Amino acid sequence: MRDLHPLVVLSPREFNDRTGIVIGLPMTTASYNDSNPFAIRFAGPKGAVSYILAHQPKSFDWRARAARPHHWKQVPEQAFALACETLNQIIELGA
């Protein structure tokens, strides 16, 4: 996979460093996600529209893939909170 595959990281750094695994939600700019009820829409830097796919949690070995932080560093706090809330409604953590 040579292309960028941005991921909103949900797992804490301590876990990531200890295991070499990162858990998160993929991001995309594909506009067809505008009608997806599980895609959290937000505007990134310079107004670029992106989506966090709350229904597609992923994990991968970040060391093996030589992953590095996205140049945005983080998504808007409100979008992150809504993505976590949406994922929690799907998998019902703490219920």
C-alpha positions in Angstrom: 0.0 0.0 0.0 1.9 3.0 -1.2 -0.9 5.5 -1.0 -1.7 7.5 2.1 -4.3 5.8 4.2 -5.1 8.3 7.0 -6.4 6.9 10.3 -7.8 8.7 13.3 -6.0 6.9 16.2 -8.2 5.8 19.1 -5.7 3.7 21.0 -3.4 5.4 23.6 0.3 6.0 22.8 1.3 3.7 25.7 -0.5 0.8 24.0 0.7 1.6 20.6 4.4 1.8 21.7 4.2 -1.4 23.8 2.4 -3.6 21.2 3.4 -1.9 17.9 -0.3 -2.0 17.0 -2.5 1.0 16.5 -6.3 1.0 16.5 -8.4 3.7 14.8 -10.9 4.8 12.3 -10.1 5.4 8.6 -10.5 8.8 7.0 -11.4 9.5 3.4 -12.3 12.4 1.1 -14.7 10.3 -1.0 -17.8 12.5 -1.4 -20.2 9.6 -1.7 -19.8 9.3 2.1 -21.9 12.4 2.4 -25.0 10.2 2.6 -23.4 7.6 4.9 -24.9 7.8 8.4 -21.7 6.4 9.9 -19.4 8.9 8.2 -18.5 11.9 10.3 -18.0 14.9 8.0 -15.6 17.7 8.9 -13.6 20.4 7.3 -9.9 20.0 7.5 -7.2 22.6 6.9 -8.0 25.0 4.1 -11.7 23.8 4.1 -11.0 20.4 2.6 -14.0 18.1 3.3 -13.1 14.8 4.9 -15.0 11.9 6.6 -14.1 9.7 9.5 -15.6 6.2 8.9 -16.9 5.3 12.4 -18.2 1.9 11.3 -14.9 0.6 10.1 -12.5 0.3 13.1 -9.1 -1.0 12.0 -5.9 -2.2 13.6 -2.5 -2.6 12.1 1.2 -3.0 12.9 2.4 0.6 12.6 6.1 -0.4 12.8 5.8 -3.0 10.0 4.0 -0.5 7.8 6.4 2.4 8.7 3.4 4.5 9.6 3.9 8.1 10.5 1.7 11.0 11.7 -0.5 12.7 9.2 0.5 16.2 8.4 -2.8 17.5 9.9 -1.7 16.0 13.3 -5.3 15.8 14.5 -8.9 16.2 13.5 -11.2 18.8 15.0 -12.2 17.9 18.5 -15.9 17.9 17.8 -15.5 15.5 14.8 -13.3 13.2 17.0 -15.9 13.2 19.8 -18.8 12.5 17.4 -16.8 9.6 15.7 -16.1 8.0 19.1 -19.8 8.5 20.1 -21.0 6.9 16.8 -18.6 3.9 17.2 -19.7 3.5 20.8 -23.4 3.3 19.6 -22.4 0.5 17.2 -20.3 -1.6 19.6 -22.0 -0.5 22.8 -18.9 -0.2 25.0 -19.7 0.2 28.7 -23.3 -0.9 28.2 
